[in-house]
């Protein structure tokens, strides 16, 4: 299925159980030129991936239905081509070690604030698509 996306615009699927976090991250990423869809319940995740066809999945680590680590592992078993980035407020070194164990393509710590999140996302997206 071919999609109609503005030249260079990347699609990001945000997964988090906190609606406020999703809204803040969505507004931030859209202001940086990304097309963003959000999912707060893992029951809607598979359909969102199929319908939205994201270029990258950003998932929180701590969620009640399943952790972002479990979600990452599940995605990597099905489609290693879809980049997955773990997002958390945990300490950066611990987060990166966890991301590596999970097979994630990257990790972004929210501990430095939302503007830093946007900057890190830009850098990570550039790196991911230069590799892909």
N, CA, C and O atoms as a MOPAC input file, in Angstrom:
PM7 MOZYME 1SCF
protein

 N      0.84100 1    -1.16700 1     0.00000 1
 C      0.00000 1     0.00000 1     0.00000 1
 C      0.89200 1     1.23800 1     0.00000 1
 O      1.71100 1     1.40900 1     0.90300 1
 N      0.74300 1     2.10000 1    -1.00100 1
 C      1.53000 1     3.32400 1    -1.12600 1
 C      0.87300 1     4.41700 1    -0.29400 1
 O     -0.35400 1     4.52300 1    -0.27800 1
 N      1.64500 1     5.21100 1     0.38100 1
 C      1.06600 1     6.26200 1     1.20000 1
 C      1.43700 1     7.62900 1     0.67300 1
 O      2.49300 1     7.80600 1     0.06500 1
 N      0.57400 1     8.58800 1     0.90600 1
 C      0.77400 1     9.95300 1     0.45500 1
 C      1.33500 1    10.76900 1     1.61700 1
 O      0.59000 1    11.22000 1     2.48600 1
 N      2.64800 1    10.95200 1     1.62300 1
 C      3.31800 1    11.67500 1     2.70000 1
 C      4.14200 1    12.79500 1     2.08200 1
 O      4.78900 1    12.60700 1     1.05200 1
 N      4.11400 1    13.96100 1     2.71900 1
 C      4.91100 1    15.08500 1     2.23800 1
 C      6.37200 1    14.65800 1     2.12700 1
 O      6.85000 1    13.83500 1     2.90800 1
 N      7.06700 1    15.22000 1     1.16000 1
 C      8.47200 1    14.87700 1     0.92200 1
 C      9.29500 1    15.00900 1     2.20100 1
 O      9.35000 1    16.07800 1     2.80900 1
 N      9.93300 1    13.91100 1     2.59900 1
 C     10.80100 1    13.93000 1     3.76400 1
 C     10.09600 1    13.79800 1     5.10000 1
 O     10.76000 1    13.64000 1     6.12500 1
 N      8.76900 1    13.85800 1     5.12400 1
 C      8.05700 1    13.76400 1     6.39300 1
 C      8.02900 1    12.32200 1     6.87600 1
 O      7.63200 1    11.42200 1     6.13600 1
 N      8.44500 1    12.10800 1     8.10000 1
 C      8.48000 1    10.76700 1     8.67200 1
 C      7.30300 1    10.56600 1     9.60500 1
 O      6.85100 1    11.49700 1    10.27100 1
 N      6.81400 1     9.33700 1     9.64200 1
 C      5.68100 1     8.97800 1    10.50100 1
 C      6.17800 1     8.32700 1    11.77500 1
 O      6.97900 1     7.39200 1    11.74100 1
 N      5.69200 1     8.83200 1    12.90200 1
 C      6.06300 1     8.31400 1    14.20300 1
 C      4.81400 1     7.82900 1    14.92600 1
 O      3.82400 1     8.55100 1    15.03600 1
 N      4.87700 1     6.59700 1    15.41700 1
 C      3.81100 1     6.05700 1    16.25100 1
 C      4.27800 1     6.13700 1    17.69800 1
 O      5.27100 1     5.51200 1    18.07100 1
 N      3.55700 1     6.90900 1    18.51600 1
 C      3.86900 1     7.05500 1    19.93300 1
 C      3.01400 1     6.09200 1    20.73700 1
 O      1.80100 1     6.02300 1    20.54300 1
 N      3.64400 1     5.34800 1    21.64100 1
 C      2.93200 1     4.40400 1    22.49500 1
 C      3.21900 1     4.75700 1    23.94800 1
 O      4.36600 1     4.71800 1    24.39300 1
 N      2.16400 1     5.10200 1    24.68300 1
 C      2.30400 1     5.45500 1    26.09800 1
 C      0.93100 1     5.33900 1    26.73400 1
 O     -0.07500 1     5.64000 1    26.09100 1
 N      0.87500 1     4.91100 1    27.98100 1
 C     -0.41100 1     4.78200 1    28.65900 1
 C     -0.88800 1     6.10500 1    29.24900 1
 O     -2.02300 1     6.18400 1    29.71900 1
 N     -0.06800 1     7.12900 1    29.23700 1
 C     -0.43100 1     8.43400 1    29.79000 1
 C     -0.86800 1     9.37700 1    28.66100 1
 O     -0.06200 1     9.76500 1    27.81600 1
 N     -2.14700 1     9.73700 1    28.66100 1
 C     -2.70000 1    10.60100 1    27.60600 1
 C     -2.02300 1    11.97800 1    27.57400 1
 O     -1.82000 1    12.53800 1    26.49700 1
 N     -1.67700 1    12.52000 1    28.72400 1
 C     -1.02400 1    13.83100 1    28.78800 1
 C      0.34700 1    13.76700 1    28.13000 1
 O      0.70500 1    14.64600 1    27.34600 1
 N      1.10800 1    12.73600 1    28.44500 1
 C      2.42400 1    12.55800 1    27.83600 1
 C      2.29800 1    12.42800 1    26.32400 1
 O      3.06500 1    13.03100 1    25.57300 1
 N      1.32500 1    11.63700 1    25.88600 1
 C      1.11800 1    11.47200 1    24.44400 1
 C      0.81700 1    12.80400 1    23.76400 1
 O      1.35700 1    13.10000 1    22.69800 1
 N     -0.04300 1    13.59900 1    24.38200 1
 C     -0.41400 1    14.88700 1    23.79400 1
 C      0.79300 1    15.81800 1    23.71200 1
 O      1.02500 1    16.44100 1    22.67600 1
 N      1.55700 1    15.91600 1    24.79100 1
 C      2.73000 1    16.79800 1    24.80900 1
 C      3.75600 1    16.34800 1    23.75900 1
 O      4.26200 1    17.16800 1    22.99400 1
 N      4.06100 1    15.04300 1    23.72500 1
 C      5.04200 1    14.53600 1    22.76700 1
 C      4.54000 1    14.68600 1    21.33500 1
 O      5.31900 1    15.00000 1    20.43500 1
 N      3.24600 1    14.46500 1    21.11700 1
 C      2.67800 1    14.60200 1    19.76800 1
 C      2.81700 1    16.03800 1    19.26700 1
 O      3.27400 1    16.26600 1    18.14700 1
 N      2.42500 1    17.00200 1    20.09300 1
 C      2.52200 1    18.41300 1    19.70900 1
 C      3.98100 1    18.78500 1    19.43100 1
 O      4.27800 1    19.45400 1    18.44100 1
 N      4.87600 1    18.35300 1    20.29800 1
 C      6.29900 1    18.64500 1    20.12500 1
 C      6.82200 1    18.08100 1    18.80200 1
 O      7.47500 1    18.79000 1    18.03700 1
 N      6.53700 1    16.81600 1    18.53900 1
 C      7.06100 1    16.17900 1    17.33000 1
 C      6.40200 1    16.71900 1    16.06400 1
 O      7.06500 1    16.86300 1    15.03700 1
 N      5.11000 1    17.01700 1    16.12300 1
 C      4.45000 1    17.61800 1    14.95700 1
 C      5.02500 1    18.99600 1    14.65700 1
 O      5.14600 1    19.37600 1    13.49300 1
 N      5.37900 1    19.74700 1    15.69800 1
 C      5.96700 1    21.07600 1    15.48700 1
 C      7.34100 1    20.97300 1    14.82800 1
 O      7.84200 1    21.95100 1    14.27400 1
 N      7.94900 1    19.78600 1    14.88900 1
 C      9.25100 1    19.55800 1    14.26700 1
 C      9.10600 1    18.91300 1    12.89000 1
 O     10.10500 1    18.54600 1    12.27200 1
 N      7.87300 1    18.77400 1    12.40400 1
 C      7.64700 1    18.30200 1    11.04100 1
 C      7.32100 1    16.83000 1    10.88300 1
 O      7.27300 1    16.33500 1     9.75700 1
 N      7.09500 1    16.11600 1    11.97300 1
 C      6.75400 1    14.69800 1    11.88800 1
 C      5.24300 1    14.51500 1    11.81700 1
 O      4.48500 1    15.32200 1    12.35500 1
 N      4.81900 1    13.46200 1    11.15900 1
 C      3.42100 1    13.05500 1    11.19800 1
 C      3.32400 1    12.04100 1    12.34000 1
 O      4.06200 1    11.05600 1    12.36500 1
 N      2.41500 1    12.28500 1    13.28200 1
 C      2.38900 1    11.50800 1    14.51200 1
 C      1.00500 1    10.92300 1    14.77000 1
 O     -0.01400 1    11.59600 1    14.61700 1
 N      0.99700 1     9.66200 1    15.16200 1
 C     -0.22000 1     9.01500 1    15.65100 1
 C      0.09800 1     8.46300 1    17.03100 1
 O      1.23000 1     8.06100 1    17.30000 1
 N     -0.90100 1     8.44500 1    17.90400 1
 C     -0.69200 1     7.96700 1    19.26400 1
 C     -1.53900 1     6.74000 1    19.55700 1
 O     -2.61600 1     6.55000 1    18.99100 1
 N     -1.02000 1     5.91100 1    20.46000 1
 C     -1.72400 1     4.72200 1    20.93600 1
 C     -1.51500 1     4.66000 1    22.44600 1
 O     -0.38400 1     4.67100 1    22.93200 1
 N     -2.63000 1     4.59400 1    23.18100 1
 C     -2.50600 1     4.50700 1    24.64000 1
 C     -2.86300 1     3.12200 1    25.16900 1
 O     -2.60000 1     2.80700 1    26.32900 1
 N     -3.46000 1     2.30100 1    24.31600 1
 C     -3.81100 1     0.93300 1    24.72700 1
 C     -3.15000 1    -0.04800 1    23.76500 1
 O     -3.27300 1     0.08300 1    22.54800 1
 N     -2.46100 1    -1.01400 1    24.31300 1
 C     -1.75500 1    -1.97200 1    23.45600 1
 C     -2.70700 1    -2.79900 1    22.59500 1
 O     -2.29900 1    -3.35700 1    21.57600 1
 N     -3.96400 1    -2.87900 1    22.99900 1
 C     -4.94200 1    -3.60800 1    22.18300 1
 C     -5.14000 1    -2.94600 1    20.81700 1
 O     -5.57000 1    -3.60600 1    19.87100 1
 N     -4.83400 1    -1.66200 1    20.70400 1
 C     -4.97800 1    -0.93200 1    19.43400 1
 C     -3.65900 1    -0.82300 1    18.67100 1
 O     -3.62300 1    -0.25700 1    17.57900 1
 N     -2.58500 1    -1.35500 1    19.23100 1
 C     -1.26300 1    -1.16600 1    18.65200 1
 C     -1.10300 1    -1.81400 1    17.27500 1
 O     -0.66800 1    -1.15100 1    16.33400 1
 N     -1.44500 1    -3.09300 1    17.14400 1
 C     -1.24200 1    -3.80000 1    15.87300 1
 C     -2.01000 1    -3.14400 1    14.73300 1
 O     -1.49300 1    -3.00700 1    13.62400 1
 N     -3.24000 1    -2.74100 1    15.01100 1
 C     -4.03500 1    -2.07700 1    13.98100 1
 C     -3.41800 1    -0.72700 1    13.59800 1
 O     -3.40300 1    -0.35600 1    12.42400 1
 N     -2.91400 1    -0.00200 1    14.59200 1
 C     -2.28000 1     1.29000 1    14.31100 1
 C     -1.05100 1     1.12100 1    13.42600 1
 O     -0.83400 1     1.91000 1    12.50700 1
 N     -0.25300 1     0.10600 1    13.69600 1
 C      0.92900 1    -0.15200 1    12.86100 1
 C      0.49700 1    -0.47400 1    11.43100 1
 O      1.08000 1     0.03800 1    10.47500 1
 N     -0.51400 1    -1.31500 1    11.28400 1
 C     -0.97700 1    -1.70700 1     9.94300 1
 C     -1.58900 1    -0.53500 1     9.18200 1
 O     -1.32900 1    -0.36800 1     7.99000 1
 N     -2.38900 1     0.26700 1     9.85100 1
 C     -3.08100 1     1.37100 1     9.18700 1
 C     -2.18100 1     2.58900 1     8.95400 1
 O     -2.19900 1     3.17500 1     7.87200 1
 N     -1.40700 1     2.96300 1     9.95000 1
 C     -0.59400 1     4.18400 1     9.89800 1
 C      0.73100 1     3.97700 1     9.17800 1
 O      1.28100 1     4.91400 1     8.59900 1
 N      1.23300 1     2.77100 1     9.21300 1
 C      2.51600 1     2.42900 1     8.59300 1
 C      3.63900 1     3.37900 1     9.03300 1
 O      4.20400 1     4.10700 1     8.21700 1
 N      3.95200 1     3.35900 1    10.33600 1
 C      4.96600 1     4.30000 1    10.83700 1
 C      6.35900 1     3.96900 1    10.31900 1
 O      6.65800 1     2.84100 1     9.92700 1
 N      7.19600 1     5.00100 1    10.33700 1
 C      8.61000 1     4.82600 1    10.01300 1
 C      9.40300 1     4.44900 1    11.24800 1
 O     10.47700 1     3.85600 1    11.15200 1
 N      8.86800 1     4.79700 1    12.40900 1
 C      9.51000 1     4.49100 1    13.69000 1
 C      8.44000 1     4.43400 1    14.77500 1
 O      7.43300 1     5.13900 1    14.71000 1
 N      8.67300 1     3.58600 1    15.77100 1
 C      7.79500 1     3.48600 1    16.94200 1
 C      8.56000 1     3.99800 1    18.15300 1
 O      9.66100 1     3.53300 1    18.44700 1
 N      7.96700 1     4.96100 1    18.85100 1
 C      8.51400 1     5.45400 1    20.11100 1
 C      7.62400 1     4.90600 1    21.21100 1
 O      6.43300 1     5.21500 1    21.24900 1
 N      8.17200 1     4.10800 1    22.09900 1
 C      7.35200 1     3.51500 1    23.14600 1
 C      7.91000 1     3.78800 1    24.53400 1
 O      9.11400 1     3.71000 1    24.77800 1
 N      6.99300 1     4.10900 1    25.42800 1
 C      7.34400 1     4.23400 1    26.83500 1
 C      7.73000 1     2.85600 1    27.33800 1
 O      7.31700 1     1.84700 1    26.76500 1
 N      8.50800 1     2.80400 1    28.39000 1
 C      8.92300 1     1.51200 1    28.93200 1
 C      7.92100 1     0.97600 1    29.94200 1
 O      7.58800 1    -0.20900 1    29.92200 1
 N      7.44100 1     1.84100 1    30.82300 1
 C      6.58400 1     1.37500 1    31.90800 1
 C      5.12100 1     1.61700 1    31.58500 1
 O      4.62200 1     2.73800 1    31.68200 1
 N      4.43500 1     0.52900 1    31.19300 1
 C      3.00600 1     0.58000 1    30.89400 1
 C      2.33600 1    -0.61700 1    31.56100 1
 O      2.96600 1    -1.65900 1    31.73500 1
 N      1.07400 1    -0.48000 1    31.93300 1
 C      0.42300 1    -1.56300 1    32.67800 1
 C      0.15200 1    -2.83700 1    31.86600 1
 O      0.24600 1    -3.93700 1    32.41100 1
 N     -0.17800 1    -2.71400 1    30.58600 1
 C     -0.52000 1    -3.89500 1    29.78500 1
 C      0.70600 1    -4.72900 1    29.41600 1
 O      0.66700 1    -5.95900 1    29.46100 1
 N      1.77600 1    -4.06100 1    29.05600 1
 C      3.04400 1    -4.71400 1    28.70000 1
 C      4.10900 1    -3.62800 1    28.70000 1
 O      3.81800 1    -2.46400 1    28.42400 1
 N      5.32000 1    -4.00300 1    29.00500 1
 C      6.38000 1    -2.99300 1    29.01500 1
 C      6.80900 1    -2.67100 1    27.58200 1
 O      6.58300 1    -3.44700 1    26.65400 1
 N      7.42800 1    -1.51700 1    27.43700 1
 C      7.97200 1    -1.14100 1    26.14100 1
 C      9.03500 1    -2.11200 1    25.67000 1
 O      9.22200 1    -2.31300 1    24.47000 1
 N      9.73000 1    -2.71500 1    26.62700 1
 C     10.74000 1    -3.72400 1    26.29500 1
 C     10.06800 1    -4.93700 1    25.66300 1
 O     10.54600 1    -5.45100 1    24.65200 1
 N      8.95900 1    -5.40200 1    26.25100 1
 C      8.21400 1    -6.53900 1    25.68500 1
 C      7.66500 1    -6.19000 1    24.30800 1
 O      7.71300 1    -7.00600 1    23.38800 1
 N      7.14500 1    -4.97500 1    24.17200 1
 C      6.60500 1    -4.52700 1    22.89000 1
 C      7.71100 1    -4.49200 1    21.83300 1
 O      7.49800 1    -4.91200 1    20.69500 1
 N      8.87300 1    -3.99900 1    22.20300 1
 C     10.01000 1    -3.94200 1    21.29300 1
 C     10.39600 1    -5.34500 1    20.83900 1
 O     10.56500 1    -5.58900 1    19.64400 1
 N     10.53400 1    -6.25000 1    21.77500 1
 C     10.90800 1    -7.62800 1    21.42300 1
 C      9.87600 1    -8.25700 1    20.49600 1
 O     10.22900 1    -8.95400 1    19.54500 1
 N      8.60200 1    -8.00800 1    20.77700 1
 C      7.53600 1    -8.54500 1    19.92500 1
 C      7.62500 1    -7.98300 1    18.50600 1
 O      7.47900 1    -8.71600 1    17.52800 1
 N      7.86300 1    -6.69100 1    18.40700 1
 C      7.99100 1    -6.06600 1    17.08500 1
 C      9.18900 1    -6.60100 1    16.32600 1
 O      9.10600 1    -6.86900 1    15.12800 1
 N     10.29800 1    -6.75500 1    17.02200 1
 C     11.52000 1    -7.21200 1    16.36400 1
 C     11.40100 1    -8.65900 1    15.88800 1
 O     12.06300 1    -9.04000 1    14.92300 1
 N     10.57700 1    -9.46800 1    16.54400 1
 C     10.34000 1   -10.83300 1    16.07700 1
 C      9.54500 1   -10.82000 1    14.78300 1
 O      9.74600 1   -11.67300 1    13.91900 1
 N      8.63300 1    -9.84600 1    14.64500 1
 C      7.77400 1    -9.79300 1    13.46900 1
 C      8.35800 1    -8.99800 1    12.32100 1
 O      8.21600 1    -9.38700 1    11.16200 1
 N      9.01800 1    -7.88200 1    12.62900 1
 C      9.51700 1    -7.00800 1    11.56700 1
 C     10.73400 1    -6.23700 1    12.06000 1
 O     10.59500 1    -5.14300 1    12.60800 1
 N     11.89300 1    -6.78400 1    11.87400 1
 C     13.12000 1    -6.12400 1    12.32500 1
 C     13.36300 1    -4.81100 1    11.58700 1
 O     14.16200 1    -3.98600 1    12.03000 1
 N     12.66600 1    -4.61500 1    10.44900 1
 C     12.88100 1    -3.41600 1     9.66000 1
 C     12.24300 1    -2.17300 1    10.28400 1
 O     12.64300 1    -1.05700 1     9.95500 1
 N     11.25900 1    -2.33800 1    11.17800 1
 C     10.59400 1    -1.19600 1    11.79700 1
 C     11.40100 1    -0.75500 1    13.02200 1
 O     11.45900 1    -1.47800 1    14.01600 1
 N     12.02100 1     0.42500 1    12.95800 1
 C     12.82100 1     0.89000 1    14.09400 1
 C     11.95200 1     1.14800 1    15.32600 1
 O     10.85000 1     1.68800 1    15.23000 1
 N     12.47600 1     0.75000 1    16.47700 1
 C     11.79400 1     0.95100 1    17.75400 1
 C     12.73900 1     1.71600 1    18.67500 1
 O     13.91000 1     1.36500 1    18.81800 1
 N     12.20800 1     2.76900 1    19.29600 1
 C     12.97800 1     3.58900 1    20.21500 1
 C     12.27500 1     3.57700 1    21.56500 1
 O     11.08400 1     3.87600 1    21.65400 1
 N     13.01100 1     3.23400 1    22.61000 1
 C     12.46300 1     3.24800 1    23.96100 1
 C     12.60300 1     4.64800 1    24.53700 1
 O     13.64900 1     5.28500 1    24.41200 1
 N     11.52700 1     5.12200 1    25.17600 1
 C     11.50600 1     6.45500 1    25.76100 1
 C     11.14400 1     6.31600 1    27.23300 1
 O     10.17100 1     5.64500 1    27.57900 1
 N     11.93200 1     6.95300 1    28.09800 1
 C     11.67400 1     6.83200 1    29.52700 1
 C     12.32300 1     7.98600 1    30.26900 1
 O     13.19400 1     8.67700 1    29.74000 1
 N     11.88400 1     8.18000 1    31.50200 1
 C     12.51400 1     9.19100 1    32.34400 1
 C     13.62300 1     8.58500 1    33.20300 1
 O     14.21200 1     9.27200 1    34.03700 1
 N     13.90600 1     7.29000 1    32.99600 1
 C     14.97900 1     6.66800 1    33.77400 1
 C     16.34100 1     7.22100 1    33.36700 1
 O     16.47600 1     7.84200 1    32.31200 1
 N     17.32600 1     6.99900 1    34.18800 1
 C     18.68300 1     7.48700 1    33.95500 1
 C     19.18900 1     6.96000 1    32.60800 1
 O     18.96000 1     5.80500 1    32.25100 1
 N     19.87300 1     7.82300 1    31.88100 1
 C     20.24100 1     7.54700 1    30.48900 1
 C     21.08700 1     6.28800 1    30.30600 1
 O     20.83100 1     5.51200 1    29.38400 1
 N     22.07000 1     6.07100 1    31.14400 1
 C     22.92700 1     4.89700 1    30.99600 1
 C     22.12100 1     3.60500 1    31.17700 1
 O     22.28100 1     2.65500 1    30.41100 1
 N     21.26100 1     3.58000 1    32.19300 1
 C     20.40900 1     2.41600 1    32.44200 1
 C     19.44200 1     2.19700 1    31.27800 1
 O     19.21000 1     1.06300 1    30.85900 1
 N     18.88400 1     3.28700 1    30.76400 1
 C     17.95000 1     3.21000 1    29.64300 1
 C     18.62600 1     2.64200 1    28.39400 1
 O     18.05800 1     1.78300 1    27.71900 1
 N     19.82400 1     3.11400 1    28.08700 1
 C     20.52600 1     2.62400 1    26.90400 1
 C     20.90000 1     1.14700 1    27.03200 1
 O     20.85300 1     0.40900 1    26.04800 1
 N     21.26800 1     0.71300 1    28.23500 1
 C     21.57700 1    -0.70000 1    28.45400 1
 C     20.32000 1    -1.55300 1    28.25400 1
 O     20.38100 1    -2.62400 1    27.65000 1
 N     19.19300 1    -1.07900 1    28.75900 1
 C     17.93300 1    -1.79400 1    28.59900 1
 C     17.51800 1    -1.85500 1    27.12600 1
 O     17.03800 1    -2.88600 1    26.65400 1
 N     17.70400 1    -0.76100 1    26.41500 1
 C     17.37200 1    -0.71900 1    24.98600 1
 C     18.21300 1    -1.72000 1    24.19800 1
 O     17.71500 1    -2.39600 1    23.29900 1
 N     19.48200 1    -1.80100 1    24.54600 1
 C     20.36500 1    -2.75300 1    23.86200 1
 C     19.91100 1    -4.18700 1    24.12600 1
 O     19.86900 1    -5.00200 1    23.20400 1
 N     19.57200 1    -4.50100 1    25.37400 1
 C     19.09100 1    -5.84400 1    25.71800 1
 C     17.80300 1    -6.19200 1    24.97900 1
 O     17.58800 1    -7.34600 1    24.60600 1
 N     16.94700 1    -5.18900 1    24.76700 1
 C     15.65300 1    -5.41500 1    24.12400 1
 C     15.76800 1    -5.49200 1    22.60300 1
 O     14.83000 1    -5.92600 1    21.93500 1
 N     16.89800 1    -5.07900 1    22.05500 1
 C     17.05000 1    -5.04800 1    20.60500 1
 C     16.48800 1    -3.78700 1    19.97800 1
 O     16.23900 1    -3.74500 1    18.77300 1
 N     16.28600 1    -2.75000 1    20.80000 1
 C     15.76100 1    -1.47700 1    20.29600 1
 C     16.80500 1    -0.79000 1    19.42400 1
 O     18.00300 1    -1.05600 1    19.52900 1
 N     16.32800 1     0.08700 1    18.57300 1
 C     17.21100 1     0.82600 1    17.67700 1
 C     17.75200 1     2.09800 1    18.32000 1
 O     18.64600 1     2.75000 1    17.78000 1
 N     17.20000 1     2.43800 1    19.47300 1
 C     17.66900 1     3.62500 1    20.17000 1
 C     16.89300 1     3.82200 1    21.44600 1
 O     15.95800 1     3.08100 1    21.74800 1
 N     17.29800 1     4.84000 1    22.19900 1
 C     16.63900 1     5.18500 1    23.45400 1
 C     16.75400 1     6.68400 1    23.66100 1
 O     17.77200 1     7.29700 1    23.33900 1
 N     15.70100 1     7.25800 1    24.19900 1
 C     15.68400 1     8.69200 1    24.48900 1
 C     15.19300 1     8.87400 1    25.91900 1
 O     14.12000 1     8.39400 1    26.28700 1
 N     15.98900 1     9.57000 1    26.71600 1
 C     15.61400 1     9.86200 1    28.08900 1
 C     14.85500 1    11.18700 1    28.14000 1
 O     15.27800 1    12.17700 1    27.54500 1
 N     13.73800 1    11.19500 1    28.85200 1
 C     12.94500 1    12.40700 1    29.02500 1
 C     13.46600 1    13.24200 1    30.19500 1
 O     12.89600 1    14.28600 1    30.51000 1
 N     14.52300 1    12.80100 1    30.82800 1
 C     15.00500 1    13.46300 1    32.04100 1
 C     15.51200 1    14.88500 1    31.79400 1
 O     15.59800 1    15.67800 1    32.73200 1
 N     15.84900 1    15.21600 1    30.54800 1
 C     16.36100 1    16.55500 1    30.24000 1
 C     15.27500 1    17.51400 1    29.78100 1
 O     15.57500 1    18.66200 1    29.45400 1
 N     14.01700 1    17.07400 1    29.74700 1
 C     12.91600 1    17.94400 1    29.35200 1
 C     12.45800 1    17.68400 1    27.92800 1
 O     13.10900 1    16.97900 1    27.15700 1
 N     11.33300 1    18.26800 1    27.61000 1
 C     10.68600 1    18.00500 1    26.32000 1
 C     11.45000 1    18.57800 1    25.12700 1
 O     11.48600 1    17.94300 1    24.07300 1
 N     12.05100 1    19.73800 1    25.25600 1
 C     12.79800 1    20.29200 1    24.12200 1
 C     13.97800 1    19.39700 1    23.77400 1
 O     14.27700 1    19.18800 1    22.59800 1
 N     14.64300 1    18.87000 1    24.78800 1
 C     15.74400 1    17.93700 1    24.54200 1
 C     15.22200 1    16.68400 1    23.86900 1
 O     15.90800 1    16.09000 1    23.03700 1
 N     13.99500 1    16.27200 1    24.22900 1
 C     13.39100 1    15.10600 1    23.58400 1
 C     13.26300 1    15.34200 1    22.08100 1
 O     13.59100 1    14.46200 1    21.28500 1
 N     12.79200 1    16.51500 1    21.69300 1
 C     12.66000 1    16.83400 1    20.27300 1
 C     13.98900 1    16.84100 1    19.54700 1
 O     14.10000 1    16.32300 1    18.43600 1
 N     14.99800 1    17.42600 1    20.17400 1
 C     16.32700 1    17.47500 1    19.56500 1
 C     16.91400 1    16.07400 1    19.41300 1
 O     17.49400 1    15.74400 1    18.37900 1
 N     16.75800 1    15.25300 1    20.45500 1
 C     17.27000 1    13.88500 1    20.38800 1
 C     16.51900 1    13.07400 1    19.33500 1
 O     17.11300 1    12.24500 1    18.64600 1
 N     15.22100 1    13.31200 1    19.21100 1
 C     14.44200 1    12.60300 1    18.20000 1
 C     14.92800 1    12.97400 1    16.80500 1
 O     15.09000 1    12.10100 1    15.95300 1
 N     15.16100 1    14.25700 1    16.56600 1
 C     15.67100 1    14.69200 1    15.26000 1
 C     16.98500 1    13.98700 1    14.93000 1
 O     17.15500 1    13.46400 1    13.82800 1
 N     17.90600 1    13.97300 1    15.88200 1
 C     19.21300 1    13.34800 1    15.66200 1
 C     19.06800 1    11.84500 1    15.41900 1
 O     19.72800 1    11.28900 1    14.54100 1
 N     18.21300 1    11.19700 1    16.19000 1
 C     18.01300 1     9.76000 1    16.04900 1
 C     17.36900 1     9.42000 1    14.70800 1
 O     17.76500 1     8.45400 1    14.05600 1
 N     16.38300 1    10.20600 1    14.29700 1
 C     15.72200 1     9.95900 1    13.00900 1
 C     16.72000 1    10.10500 1    11.87100 1
 O     16.74300 1     9.28100 1    10.95600 1
 N     17.53900 1    11.14000 1    11.92000 1
 C     18.55300 1    11.30500 1    10.86200 1
 C     19.48100 1    10.09100 1    10.80500 1
 O     19.79900 1     9.59500 1     9.72400 1
 N     19.91100 1     9.62100 1    11.97100 1
 C     20.80700 1     8.47400 1    12.02500 1
 C     20.11900 1     7.20700 1    11.48500 1
 O     20.70400 1     6.46700 1    10.69400 1
 N     18.87700 1     6.96800 1    11.92100 1
 C     18.15300 1     5.76200 1    11.49600 1
 C     17.95100 1     5.72200 1     9.98900 1
 O     18.10800 1     4.66900 1     9.37100 1
 N     17.60200 1     6.87200 1     9.38200 1
 C     17.32400 1     6.85000 1     7.95700 1
 C     18.57500 1     6.94100 1     7.12200 1
 O     18.54100 1     6.61900 1     5.93500 1
 N     19.67300 1     7.36500 1     7.69700 1
 C     20.93500 1     7.30600 1     6.97000 1
 C     21.39500 1     5.84500 1     6.88100 1
 O     22.02000 1     5.43400 1     5.90400 1
 N     21.06900 1     5.07100 1     7.93100 1
 C     21.44000 1     3.66100 1     7.96200 1
 C     20.51000 1     2.81100 1     7.09000 1
 O     20.91700 1     1.79100 1     6.53300 1
 N     19.24200 1     3.26000 1     6.98600 1
 C     18.23300 1     2.45400 1     6.28300 1
 C     18.12100 1     2.77700 1     4.88800 1
 O     17.31300 1     2.17700 1     4.17800 1

